[in-house]
Amino acid sequence: MNRSSFTHLSSTLLVITFALTAAVPPSDAKFLLPSQAAAQMTLPDGFEVKVALSEPNIGETIAFCFDVKGRLWTLDNLNYMTRRLHSSGTKNRIQIFEDSDGDGVFDKKKLFTDNLTFSSGLAIGHGGVYVGMPPELIFIPDANHDDTPDGPHEVLLNGWGINDRHETLNSFNWGPDGWLYGCHGVYTDSMVGKPGAPESQRQFIDGGIWRFHPIKKDFEIYAEGLSNPWGFDFNDAGQGFATGCVIPHLFHIIQGGVYHKQSKPNRNAYVYDTIKTIRDHVHKSAHGGARFYLANTFPEKYRDTLFMCNIHEHNVLTDIMVRNGSGYIGKHGEEFMETHDLAWVGFSVLIGPEGAVYILDWHDQDICGNSVKFPNSARVYRIAPKNIPPLKKFDLNQLSDLELVAIQSHENDWYVRKARVILQMRAANKTLNSTKVHPQLETMFHQASNYGKRLRAFWALQATGRFDGTKESDLFTYLNHSDEFVRARAVQFIAEDKKVSDELLAKFAQMATSETSAVVRLYLSAALQRLPYEKRWTILENLASHEEDNHDHNLPKMIWLALEPMVKAQPARALTLAINSKMSNLQEYVPRRMLVGTSSSEAKDKVWQTNLNRIAPGFSIRRFDMEKGLIYLPSFKNSEALQTYPISHELGVIVSRKVSIPKDKTTRLNFSVSFHPHQSWRLEIKINGEKRYDQVISSATLQEEWLSSSLDLSAYADQNVTIELFNHPLGKSDQESAYWKYITLTSQ
């Protein structure tokens, strides 16, 4: 269980009183034609929005991406019905759209395939198309690039769950390290592995970021936690960031990190404290899409700014990342585009080859997807400065190796990313002229004018196999480079295959002591999770000696994640490390982990009572699901909360207290409760067995984030009373938990 203290936002944020809505019932928004919807959108001066694509050409579009010709591919999920239900049969399709005259409107289309069942993710590369089609991640080959599948699809991975149609594999994106990344929501359970793999060779995910290597066919959980992330991207320095819903909206994602998780406990009960949001401001709670603007069409001030959609505000927002220790603080940028349309459901963002921002709009009155009110609708909007020149036709596949290398210094990262994937594919297919490519990339690296261009050359060297089998003699030198991001990425590349020589381990240990960059120390801490336990100790001891990292947002937690699995096996050494370290969390966590076994009910009871006392001091609890426990949420709808689960569909949780009501005073029972956007529950309050309050808590009955109210107990003055608050389940759902902000008694 997570008993961590939460680093609260500044006092300024605590007094902000937005009329926030975590989930809303379907609106009565008028159906606007795409042109009507675009006409009422407002943007900064000098910008315009165009309808790039819309129904009837697309419908229920759940994913989109560009190919190397600048054409837009769309995945239409026509099987979608509700979050819990989809129709059978192969109704889904992938279409290809071309903007023939470069005016920002796609006017030609062709069908790639319509032989798909329920699908959720899309990416192009390595001679085909990657599609998330739960329970499978599939690859549809098109090696000759004729826009027709070469044959049946290949199942790369299976075991993806579909408990919630919004929270399965989604938001595919090629990373700078050559892996395909994706998101996964918390309310779907997946056991992912290669077809035919036994459970012991599969990996569980119920929230987080995953990645798949297109050459090695390896699958990894890159980071755990979050809520329902539907946006993940890399900034100019190659750092990953995710947007999410319900919990705070923005996270800096580190390899091996365990993050604040919506509603459910972490798989590892000994994490103790997860990595929290980096935001310093509050938005309404549902976000979708994430792309850093790394092009040169917008004014310079927007470069490296994160663009995302806010589904409940019906707007496009921006955040600005500001360096802070090993990570970042997410500052609020602009309310960039306001749609003034309650049916606008923007949830995915792309940057295009001409440097425009593209927004995918699901477009429906029911923005939470519990029903479809506007069937077969979908829109893609293009946001760009006015009067940008038309984009000329091109095909990156037709370029030579050295022409693709030259693109690695392009001002629009769209071209950099596409060219890198092609170079990686050519290297894997043994068609790359590496004797010319690698020297040219190394020249670019050494002559780069800034870290962004330097890193792009470095990433391309890695993707094309420059360091395969030569880590000792080549990557070693990058560990001494003056650029902290180069040193950090070299650490990751060295540890990638989980085989690190003694010489490099000694170098890591030396860097853990002398390294001046918190970013590099962060990458060292992440690399530790890929090393055998016995190889971690010296590096851990050295990393934990940095007093300046004690209050860092990431490092103490990442160091603990690397140490935790070793505590029970070598408690004496772990305790010595903690005592000698400068990390206060280790000095707490190591003894705590030593004393707690894997099945200590007494320890769980203590944690649960601590969690209850945070929210409802003096109260006790019974009839809750002891497998799921009492979950303390440091931030749920912008407040701390306690989540309770009924023990069954028939028996509700009871939070109770026996108390003497004083006379000559006004005594009130104060409470504040909430709900998950896709569930309902019933709050009943009894005093001495007499029903005094009864209210369904759901998106249909409440409009605010929290229902905050009180009961006057003065009628019971000078009496001993039993107060009972019930979390009653409704229906047969497995998500009938309650959220409590506070339960208190006051007498005045």
Summary of the structure (lengths in Angstrom):
residues: 748
radius of gyration: 26.6
end to end distance: 36.3
largest distance: 90.7
contacts: 2590
relative contact order: 0.10
helix: 24%
strand: 32%
